[in-house]
Amino acid sequence: MQIAGKIAFMASDTEVAQDAYAALSDRYGQCPVDQARVIVALGGDGFMLHTMHDTQHLDTPVYGMNCGTVGFLMNEYAATGLTERLEAAEEEAVNPLRMVAEREDGRTYEALAINEVSLLRAGSQAARLRISVDGRERMAELVCDGALVSTPAGSTAYNYSAHGPILPIGSDVLALTAMSAFRPRRWRGALLPKTAKVRIDVLQPQKRPVMADADGQSAGNVLSVEITSDPSVTHRILFDPGHGLEERLIREQFA
C-alpha cells in the first residue's frame, strides 16, 4: 500500500518515545489519525495495546516500534527507511475477548481485551471460583489467587508468567489458566475452543473479594464474569517480514 504522507504517529509519555515521535513526525510528517493509512505506535507493549483499543473503530493497521522494554508486539525502532518497512510489512489479524462483569454494586461492566481477562483476589484470603464453559459447570470450586482467560496473542504475557501455555496464533483456542491454584492442587488450567463461553462466578464475594480486568481496564470487585471471543472486532497489527506473531510465539518456546 502507498503510505507516504499518510502515517499517524502516537507515542507514550516516556522521554524515549517522545524523542522518537519528534524525530519521526519531522521526517515523515504527521497525518490526522482518522485519515491515516497506517498508525505507528511508539512505546512498549502496554502502549501498543492502548493504541489498538483507542483506534479499533478506524479499521486502520497499527505498526509498533519499540521504545519500551520487552516489545513483544513491536518492531525494532529505526528512524530511517520507515516508509519502505511499512509497505513491506505483513499483517496479523486478532480478535479480542469481550468481558461482561457483574459488579458488587449491581452494575454491569463491559470491556475488550486483546491479551487477557483476569480475575485476582482483592483481599488477604484465597479466591474461591466456580468455572462453567458453554453453560455447563466444569469446576465447582477452584481455590486460588486468581484465574485468567488468554488469547493466543496474549499467551506470552500474563498467561505465560502464570505458567500457562503459549498458543500458536492460528490455533483458534483460548487458554484458561489458574494463578497459584491451591485446590485442586497443581491444577494448571485448560485449553478451550475459541468459540467457548466461559463464566466464572465468585464464591463468598464478601469474605473473599475478587477484582477483574481486561487488559488493565478494571471492573473493580465482581460477582461474576462472562468471557467470549468477539469475532465482530478485528485488530490489524503490522510486523516486519519474518518477525510476525507466529514466528515470535514459536521462538519464545525455545528461548
MIZA-265672 format. One line per field, with one value per residue: x, y, z of N, C-alpha, C, CB in turn; residue in three letters. Coordinates in steps of 0.001 Angstrom, whole numbers, plus 500000, padded with zeros to 6 digits. Each point is the difference from the previous one (the first is absolute). Glycine has a CB too. Example, Ala and Ser with C-alpha at 12.3 -4.5 7.8 and 13.67 -1.06 7.14 Angstrom:
<logus>
n_xx: [513190 501542]
n_yy: [494310 502223]
n_zz: [507800 498034]
ca_xx: [499110 500820]
ca_yy: [501190 501190]
ca_zz: [500000 500060]
c_xx: [500900 499230]
c_yy: [501200 501090]
c_zz: [500000 500730]
cb_xx: [498108 501184]
cb_yy: [498827 499372]
cb_zz: [501246 497855]
aa: [ALA SER]
</logus>
This chain:
<logus>
n_xx: [500834 501345 501022 501244 498465 498840 502067 497384 503181 498036 502618 499104 499919 502931 501531 499615 497319 501006 502477 498044 498103 502330 500923 497229 498876 502730 499692 496959 498813 498648 497954 497948 500665 498037 502533 501589 500001 500655 498873 503413 498809 502728 499818 501015 498237 498660 499940 498872 497417 499592 499810 497802 497993 500196 499192 497334 498649 502468 499303 503309 501709 500684 502943 500455 502447 500819 499479 500077 501882 499174 499649 497703 499018 503172 500777 502730 499121 500791 499532 500100 497362 497064 499417 501250 498413 497202 500511 500750 497308 499463 497039 500455 496701 500337 496807 500665 499358 497132 501209 496622 501538 497018 501654 499670 497928 498163 502263 499957 503226 499467 503267 500410 502017 501758 500483 497571 497038 502194 497644 502367 498629 498731 501543 502481 498309 501494 498088 497941 500263 497150 502007 496891 501713 497071 498297 502380 500373 503016 499905 497261 502582 502273 501033 501432 501454 497435 498772 501456 497790 503179 498544 501845 500565 500459 501953 502398 498003 499633 500431 503007 499640 498124 502621 498081 501129 501891 496778 501888 499259 498184 498979 497103 501391 498882 502739 497295 503006 498835 501517 501265 498123 499785 498244 500172 502625 500841 497062 502398 496699 498327 501609 497035 499664 501247 497084 500927 497429 502786 497247 502684 497201 502041 499367 499214 498985 500300 502619 501452 499753 500418 501279 498771 502544 498944 503594 500234 496581 500075 497211 501488 500144 498969 497614 501694 502472 497676 503129 498387 502822 498623 499979 499206 503373 501902 502284 500909 502728 501595 501931 502289 498851 499917 497920 496833 499352 501454 502769 499045 498856 502674 501775 498441 500877 503312 500127]
n_yy: [498808 502308 500194 502683 501602 497506 500518 500544 500349 498533 500980 498174 502701 498552 502757 497701 501188 502991 499219 498439 502520 501787 497972 499487 502924 500947 497661 500260 503193 499908 498293 501708 497206 500523 499820 497088 498379 499550 500906 500344 498666 502003 497365 497585 498211 502593 501462 497413 500074 503079 499630 497778 501720 502469 498373 497777 502451 499520 496837 501314 497037 500870 500139 499226 502013 497940 503139 496935 498345 498220 501724 497216 502296 500882 499531 500066 503016 500312 503333 498046 499047 501623 499581 497147 499087 500639 498320 497297 500032 496905 501348 498276 500157 500137 499356 502159 497606 501426 500336 499502 501138 499105 502897 498630 501961 497249 500744 497755 500772 499584 499722 499036 498055 500791 498020 498859 500608 500269 498987 501548 498625 503046 498229 499179 497800 498613 501798 497905 500023 498460 499364 500303 498909 501413 501141 498164 501104 499737 500302 499300 501874 501382 500020 502490 502233 499635 498208 501528 499122 500180 500934 497594 502953 498955 497185 502169 501463 498892 497185 499893 500883 497349 497816 501196 497986 502221 500036 499187 503188 497394 498888 501509 500178 502241 499206 499211 501261 498951 502747 497180 497081 500190 497993 499396 500623 501523 501636 500579 500978 498533 500363 501695 499149 502928 498964 500213 501821 500106 500149 500915 499466 501992 496974 502556 502942 500362 498314 500893 503649 498418 503027 498923 501433 499436 500134 500673 499911 499874 498407 501466 497543 498053 498889 498974 500616 499219 499435 500347 499906 503029 497866 503258 500456 499443 501219 500571 498845 501485 497384 501605 497910 497879 501263 498165 499753 497604 500892 500596 497088 498603 501844 499296 496884 500768 502347]
n_zz: [500000 498162 503376 498156 502624 502110 503016 502117 501405 502265 501849 502450 501286 498864 499810 497866 498935 499716 498146 498041 499659 498923 497801 498647 499682 498517 497854 499207 500432 502737 497706 502049 501644 497571 497620 501024 497270 503205 502938 499878 503043 500612 502369 500670 498702 501274 497253 498443 501805 499516 496872 500091 501709 498062 497242 500783 498242 497667 499147 501032 499589 503013 498321 503453 499256 502639 501315 502080 500833 497972 497557 500491 498000 498737 497089 501479 501017 496778 500394 497343 498565 501127 496938 500039 502619 498745 497361 501705 502183 499598 500559 502808 499246 503403 499988 502476 501656 499477 503237 500017 503055 501204 501184 502698 498455 498744 497624 497843 500315 496602 500139 497024 501644 497126 502507 501117 500481 502676 501899 501873 502683 500090 502643 500977 498138 497594 498146 501247 496452 499837 497307 498589 497439 498752 503083 501622 503223 498397 503266 502158 500293 497828 503362 497966 501312 497921 498120 497642 497993 498609 497296 499167 500954 503030 499434 500839 502523 502432 498596 500718 503048 500447 498796 497151 498012 498783 498741 497292 499796 499171 503237 499116 503388 501840 501496 501972 501481 502964 500612 501699 498658 503384 498316 496551 501996 497135 498774 497614 499603 498399 497296 500015 496901 499710 501078 503348 500662 502201 501978 501881 502090 501666 501628 501973 497909 503214 500227 497292 499083 497268 499165 497264 498653 497185 500114 503656 499999 503600 499225 502785 501300 497501 501611 497461 498202 497675 498862 496986 498491 499564 497005 500576 500256 497182 502245 496763 501930 497408 500734 498438 497709 502603 502444 499641 502776 498539 501047 502963 500526 499104 501789 502677 499678 499965 502719]
ca_xx: [499166 500721 499720 500746 499154 498767 500381 499677 500861 499505 501126 499801 500497 501405 500899 500488 498925 499735 501101 499766 498851 500464 500881 499284 498988 500730 500532 498979 498748 499003 498666 498941 499783 498837 500276 501248 500000 500620 500321 501252 499986 501355 499962 500135 498813 498834 499521 499465 498638 499217 499766 499062 498669 499516 499797 499372 498855 500475 500418 501297 501044 500921 501380 500672 501456 500316 500704 499774 500877 499884 499642 499595 499092 500617 501126 501196 499971 501013 499440 500111 499384 498703 499004 500243 499635 498538 499462 500340 499568 499002 498896 499373 498682 499642 498711 500118 499014 499038 499686 498783 500158 498982 500740 499393 498975 498854 500134 500729 501149 500471 501268 500681 501378 500793 500852 499327 499101 500517 499364 501045 499470 500132 500186 501087 499678 499939 498711 499266 499348 499315 500258 499077 500336 498824 498848 500178 500990 501174 500735 499106 500747 501434 500585 501186 500201 499255 499923 499912 499765 500931 500030 501340 500865 500396 500403 501364 500016 499611 499733 501256 500560 499239 500313 499070 500648 500098 499068 500240 499092 498879 499506 498580 499742 500240 500605 499444 501155 499866 501156 500242 498876 500160 499105 500828 501417 500794 499223 500707 499108 499402 499921 498604 499811 499816 498573 499471 499519 500485 499415 500671 499246 500761 499358 500286 500588 500192 501123 501160 499747 500787 499907 500178 500340 500223 501171 500242 498788 499471 498572 499858 499599 498928 499300 500175 500538 499833 501083 499854 500732 499088 500427 499536 501068 501277 501142 500987 501329 501013 501324 501005 499993 500759 499989 498612 499625 500211 501423 500362 499473 500835 501324 499925 499980 501344 500901]
ca_yy: [501192 501264 500623 501248 501119 499504 499327 500686 499549 500121 499670 499992 501200 499893 500901 499310 499980 501367 500381 499285 500644 501256 499719 499350 500892 501014 499380 499409 500724 499452 499978 499776 498563 499502 500028 499269 498652 499160 500652 499528 500166 500092 499716 498585 499182 500604 501101 499394 499580 501228 500565 499128 500212 501348 500208 498822 500412 500541 498916 500393 499151 500640 499526 500443 500116 499819 501017 499574 498938 498706 500277 498788 500389 501123 499827 500712 501425 500609 501232 500019 498910 499600 499839 498710 498942 499935 499453 498576 499336 498922 500296 498971 500415 499342 500349 500144 499418 500932 499729 500575 499751 500470 500582 499908 501035 499641 500480 499157 500666 499292 500474 499101 499682 499391 498999 499096 500409 499350 500193 499898 500257 501390 500016 499175 498583 499471 500076 498751 500251 498917 500173 499351 500186 499791 499708 498770 500139 499151 499924 500557 500935 500163 500862 500495 501450 500577 499232 500866 499435 500696 499771 499638 501179 500362 498825 500134 501089 499595 498566 499252 500226 499141 498632 499530 499585 500901 499531 500468 501098 499522 498754 500115 499533 500916 499368 500292 499737 500364 500598 499426 499142 499238 498860 498788 500316 499914 500108 500939 500655 499240 500587 500048 500522 501450 500302 499693 501057 499670 500763 499792 500561 500181 499438 500780 501273 500942 499544 499799 500840 499757 501065 499529 501023 499606 500770 501113 500796 499360 499987 500025 498719 499426 498794 499017 500515 499173 500299 499386 500630 500860 500030 501214 500996 499490 500906 499752 500321 499865 499568 499840 498635 499013 500311 500078 499345 498547 499759 500395 499008 498794 500322 500155 498681 499430 500987]
ca_zz: [500000 499962 501285 500151 500384 500609 501235 501256 501086 501367 500870 501441 500663 500391 499279 498800 499009 499562 499098 498743 499364 499412 498871 498905 499432 499234 498778 499129 500095 500921 499404 500984 500204 499266 498569 499777 499451 501015 501265 500571 501452 500540 501431 500301 499739 500635 499166 498776 500317 500179 498671 499281 500574 499701 498558 499404 499189 498729 499111 499447 500589 500938 499933 501205 500033 501411 500790 501366 500495 499320 498616 499279 498918 499317 499094 500421 499671 499135 499452 498537 499242 500555 498939 499338 500945 500086 498755 499933 501237 499953 500909 500827 500479 501257 500604 501454 500890 500588 501394 500575 501431 500944 501101 501317 500152 499186 498632 499052 499399 498809 499447 499078 500377 498943 500641 500931 501075 501201 501299 501017 501334 500413 501440 500528 499869 498642 499323 499719 498725 499299 498569 499072 498591 499153 500831 500774 501079 499807 501256 501020 500836 499809 501029 499299 500058 498902 498755 498827 498676 499107 498558 499535 499948 501354 500768 500523 500966 501359 499966 500049 501325 500911 499572 498988 498744 498850 498982 498624 499687 499194 500597 500333 501361 501105 501174 501322 500847 501410 500661 501336 500378 501245 499834 499985 500094 498778 498761 499135 499058 498905 498671 499594 498642 499931 500055 501332 500884 501334 501102 501273 501111 501235 501185 501218 499550 501097 500810 499126 498821 498786 499005 498619 499008 498613 499551 500908 500208 501201 500308 501448 500575 499184 500436 498934 498738 498809 499066 498678 498906 499242 498595 499327 500122 499509 500091 498942 500506 498956 500430 498960 499469 500756 501431 500424 501256 499917 500219 501348 500931 499901 500522 501450 500625 499962 500605]
c_xx: [500873 499667 500759 499041 498716 500287 499594 500864 499305 501100 499585 500652 501481 500869 500492 498943 499707 501094 499829 498849 500432 500836 499231 498951 500653 500477 498889 498681 499044 498631 498965 499651 498854 500177 501206 499759 500587 500295 501283 500003 501426 499939 500284 498712 498736 499427 499427 498558 499080 499638 498977 498575 499426 499634 499242 498818 500416 500338 501307 501085 500951 501352 500722 501507 500421 500823 499825 500986 499866 499673 499590 499114 500609 501057 501179 499928 501158 499349 499995 499241 498622 498961 500149 499615 498489 499391 500266 499434 498925 498952 499525 498667 499661 498644 500166 498991 499053 499686 498706 500011 498806 500725 499240 498882 498781 500074 500798 501114 500479 501307 500556 501442 500700 500870 499216 498982 500447 499154 501073 499405 500293 500173 501111 499761 499920 498594 499394 499120 499295 500117 498989 500433 498785 498796 500098 501083 501131 500831 499166 500721 501487 500490 501363 500215 499229 499974 499871 499655 500806 499763 501371 500960 500512 500600 501419 500099 499673 499775 501268 500679 499298 500149 498941 500717 500110 499155 500400 498919 498792 499292 498519 499670 500287 500629 499280 501048 499732 501291 500082 498812 500332 499121 499221 501488 500691 499171 500567 499112 499531 500131 498563 499889 499710 498540 499400 499532 500346 499312 500736 499200 500884 499178 500463 500604 500216 501222 501280 499807 500984 499790 500282 500446 500249 501121 500220 498819 499209 498487 499764 499639 498740 499365 500159 500545 499691 500998 499769 500940 499006 500464 499552 501043 501311 501060 501034 501366 501011 501353 500947 499993 500902 500013 498577 499723 500263 501454 500393 499508 500809 501350 500018 500087 501382 501030 500734]
c_yy: [501248 500789 501305 501154 499605 499218 500861 499399 500244 499504 499994 501241 499934 500917 499376 500031 501395 500511 499335 500628 501288 499755 499443 500907 501126 499449 499606 500763 499311 500140 499871 498504 499471 500059 499140 498640 499009 500851 499381 500340 499926 499828 498535 499260 500604 501136 499479 499545 501209 500614 499178 500155 501347 500187 498862 500355 500454 498925 500349 499137 500814 499303 500550 500077 500075 501141 499676 498923 498739 500178 498783 500331 501061 499554 500812 501463 500371 501215 500009 498831 499596 499776 498647 498840 499839 499388 498505 499198 498949 500245 498750 500562 499219 500499 500108 499136 501094 499544 500706 499630 500545 500484 499869 501014 499756 500466 499014 500819 499164 500619 498938 499800 499317 498886 499033 500721 499246 500347 499742 500332 501445 500138 499066 498505 499585 500149 498608 500267 498752 500269 499193 500325 499625 499522 498748 500201 499002 499872 500713 501002 499938 500980 500446 501482 500705 499083 500980 499189 500833 499635 499461 501187 500383 498865 500067 501110 499473 498490 499172 500156 499146 498525 499419 499683 501136 499409 500507 500984 499525 498799 500025 499370 501133 499220 500481 499571 500474 500631 499450 499182 499206 498749 500188 500366 499738 500026 501122 500642 499101 500782 499889 500484 501498 500394 499810 501264 499602 500907 499632 500729 500069 499446 500787 501377 501020 499638 499923 500806 499729 501167 499423 501147 499380 500863 501239 500923 499352 500125 500143 498623 499490 498802 498888 500698 499001 500470 499248 500699 500780 500096 501242 501113 499358 501087 499588 500488 499734 499624 499992 498554 499068 500219 500157 499221 498502 499658 500331 499000 498717 500259 500087 498641 499337 500960 499388]
c_zz: [500000 501264 500208 500282 500679 501278 501180 501100 501339 500928 501463 500612 500364 499146 498700 498898 499464 499068 498635 499223 499289 498751 498807 499374 499203 498662 499031 499996 500961 499380 501120 500082 499151 498485 499619 499350 501020 501231 500528 501480 500531 501512 500237 499711 500612 499175 498690 500234 500140 498643 499225 500522 499562 498528 499324 499106 498604 498973 499288 500634 500876 499917 501220 499816 501454 500575 501479 500400 499159 498522 499203 498805 499080 498993 500524 499561 499073 499353 498477 499376 500446 498905 499311 500917 500099 498741 499876 501176 499739 501083 500737 500492 501264 500474 501506 500747 500469 501425 500375 501475 500778 501246 501317 500189 499119 498562 499141 499365 498820 499510 499067 500445 498838 500567 500866 500857 501241 501217 501052 501358 500416 501506 500413 499837 498537 499428 499873 498785 499487 498511 499184 498579 499161 500814 500850 501054 499798 501264 501058 500882 499676 501047 499491 500299 498892 498803 498849 498767 499023 498545 499601 499991 501379 500797 500537 501042 501401 500073 500150 501358 501056 499635 499075 498707 498994 498873 498625 499570 499199 500584 500338 501344 500980 501143 501251 501009 501424 500501 501423 500474 501256 499997 498709 499952 498660 498715 499148 498944 498882 498698 499509 498566 500046 500135 501391 500717 501426 501017 501284 501073 501233 501161 501232 499673 501111 500833 499184 498711 498870 499045 498616 499123 498639 499459 500869 500209 501135 500108 501483 500518 499304 500691 498976 498766 498903 498954 498698 499027 499145 498546 499258 500049 499560 500116 498957 500481 498890 500611 498808 499516 500818 501489 500531 501273 499974 500300 501433 501035 499975 500634 501519 500717 500013 500613 501189]
cb_xx: [498181 499974 499573 501797 500966 498950 501925 497605 502067 497564 501557 499927 497721 499615 500698 501441 499028 498775 501542 500855 498472 499973 501856 500393 498460 500717 501945 501063 500318 501420 500895 499089 500870 498603 499023 500981 500212 501004 497549 501228 497681 500728 498359 501693 501473 500931 501704 502324 500901 501150 502334 501862 500632 501412 502090 500726 498828 500868 497594 499197 499841 498090 499988 498162 500082 499912 499643 497595 499821 499253 501538 500152 498087 499559 498448 501332 498899 501195 500781 502237 502234 500536 499977 501869 502094 500029 500328 502073 500552 501723 499316 502264 499251 502433 498743 500825 501625 499006 502448 498673 502496 498230 501061 502165 501806 498715 499874 497932 500665 497621 500463 498507 499339 499997 501836 502027 498034 502302 497673 501787 500309 498622 497607 500447 498765 501837 500757 500012 501718 498380 502460 498095 502463 501522 498733 499279 498210 500025 502271 498692 498280 499850 498756 499651 502261 500607 498929 501658 497659 501674 498303 498959 498743 498237 498440 500878 499328 498947 498036 500264 500601 498374 501217 498200 499125 502345 498178 501129 501946 501181 502255 499490 500577 498055 502244 497567 501521 498347 499823 501490 499303 500536 499816 498141 499973 501645 497928 502025 501136 498384 502423 499305 499139 502014 499864 501529 498110 502238 497728 502285 497851 501178 499870 500356 498910 497537 498412 500396 499079 499809 500706 498251 500980 497577 499612 502309 499925 502159 499590 499306 501024 501171 498355 498119 501845 497538 501608 497582 501765 499454 499930 497658 498796 498816 499584 498224 499327 498768 498992 501414 499547 501366 502220 499387 498275 498151 500447 499940 497744 498824 500465 498610 497627 499358 498481]
cb_yy: [498754 500026 497742 499137 501197 499902 498846 500475 500481 499689 500992 497466 500315 497629 500998 498506 498006 500412 500275 497889 499018 501039 499580 497827 499458 501068 499163 497821 500823 500567 498957 502326 500243 500729 502285 501176 500950 498481 500477 500287 498998 501531 501853 500539 497989 499365 501515 499256 497957 500410 500901 498384 498576 500828 501316 498700 500661 501929 499349 502380 498470 500653 499892 499003 501176 497568 501764 500580 500949 498960 501867 498712 499458 501383 499618 497863 500476 497765 501181 501126 499235 501281 502485 501036 500458 502010 502223 500638 502082 498353 501871 499013 500562 499751 498841 502320 498207 500539 499742 499847 500088 498383 501589 499176 501597 500074 502361 498605 501043 499418 501395 500749 499784 502168 501646 498592 500464 500056 499304 500611 497563 500652 500560 501804 500102 498376 502043 499255 501736 499613 500376 500129 499522 499465 501146 498611 500789 500675 499922 497885 499761 499513 498812 498293 499634 502244 498013 501570 499152 500045 501845 498217 500791 501666 498720 499164 501629 502258 500463 500311 502332 501866 499685 501344 497714 500791 499936 497822 501560 500866 499671 499988 497616 501477 499834 499692 500211 498134 502112 501926 499841 502132 499661 498736 499439 498727 499128 498661 502081 498901 499413 500422 497754 500143 499326 498020 500635 499238 500091 499773 499099 502063 497689 497839 499588 500405 498720 497673 501737 497477 501733 498233 501411 499283 499179 499864 500744 500468 498580 502396 500643 500785 501405 498579 501261 499602 500382 499383 498158 501319 497553 499370 501188 498426 500401 500226 499434 501686 498610 501849 500937 499754 501117 500282 501750 499809 500490 502371 500982 499302 501214 502075 499769 498700 501867]
cb_zz: [501214 497453 500899 498451 498138 497732 498852 499251 498614 499282 498324 500017 500870 500732 502179 501432 501141 502137 501978 501047 501760 502270 501608 501118 501909 502143 501323 500420 497666 501997 497849 499556 502317 501906 499934 501966 497657 498227 500509 497796 500144 498110 500367 501736 499929 502203 501032 499313 501150 502213 499989 499595 501973 501863 499996 501981 502092 501265 499683 499610 498019 501540 497440 501328 497743 499619 498199 499773 502303 502149 500122 502136 501503 502015 498027 499864 502210 499556 502033 500196 499611 502075 499661 498664 501281 501491 498931 498778 501256 499106 498496 500715 497644 500608 498137 499650 500733 497712 500549 497794 499738 499101 498394 500875 500562 502048 500846 499545 502222 499369 502062 498113 502424 498731 499966 500028 498411 499023 499143 498318 500607 498043 500294 501614 502168 500550 498738 502468 499489 501930 500464 501672 500433 498084 498307 498019 501592 497621 498816 499977 501812 497506 501901 498177 501007 500813 501168 501018 500601 501837 499622 498620 498005 499930 498622 497818 498187 500371 498561 497525 499312 500351 502131 501051 500381 500674 501707 499450 500033 498056 500901 497574 499355 499311 498836 499235 498009 500351 498583 500541 497593 501220 502510 498837 502462 501316 501152 500385 500540 501597 499505 502370 499234 498560 497625 500125 498407 499067 498850 498882 499051 499072 498917 501241 497844 500051 501428 500968 501513 500276 501711 500326 501804 499675 497660 499299 497543 501118 498010 499906 502220 497935 501260 500912 501194 500499 501910 500472 499998 502094 500029 500581 501907 498418 502478 498181 502394 498581 501849 501002 497717 498031 499738 497637 500327 498302 497587 499269 499706 497891 497892 499667 499265 497940 499256]
aa: [MET GLN ILE ALA GLY LYS ILE ALA PHE MET ALA SER ASP THR GLU VAL ALA GLN ASP ALA TYR ALA ALA LEU SER ASP ARG TYR GLY GLN CYS PRO VAL ASP GLN ALA ARG VAL ILE VAL ALA LEU GLY GLY ASP GLY PHE MET LEU HIS THR MET HIS ASP THR GLN HIS LEU ASP THR PRO VAL TYR GLY MET ASN CYS GLY THR VAL GLY PHE LEU MET ASN GLU TYR ALA ALA THR GLY LEU THR GLU ARG LEU GLU ALA ALA GLU GLU GLU ALA VAL ASN PRO LEU ARG MET VAL ALA GLU ARG GLU ASP GLY ARG THR TYR GLU ALA LEU ALA ILE ASN GLU VAL SER LEU LEU ARG ALA GLY SER GLN ALA ALA ARG LEU ARG ILE SER VAL ASP GLY ARG GLU ARG MET ALA GLU LEU VAL CYS ASP GLY ALA LEU VAL SER THR PRO ALA GLY SER THR ALA TYR ASN TYR SER ALA HIS GLY PRO ILE LEU PRO ILE GLY SER ASP VAL LEU ALA LEU THR ALA MET SER ALA PHE ARG PRO ARG ARG TRP ARG GLY ALA LEU LEU PRO LYS THR ALA LYS VAL ARG ILE ASP VAL LEU GLN PRO GLN LYS ARG PRO VAL MET ALA ASP ALA ASP GLY GLN SER ALA GLY ASN VAL LEU SER VAL GLU ILE THR SER ASP PRO SER VAL THR HIS ARG ILE LEU PHE ASP PRO GLY HIS GLY LEU GLU GLU ARG LEU ILE ARG GLU GLN PHE ALA]
</logus>
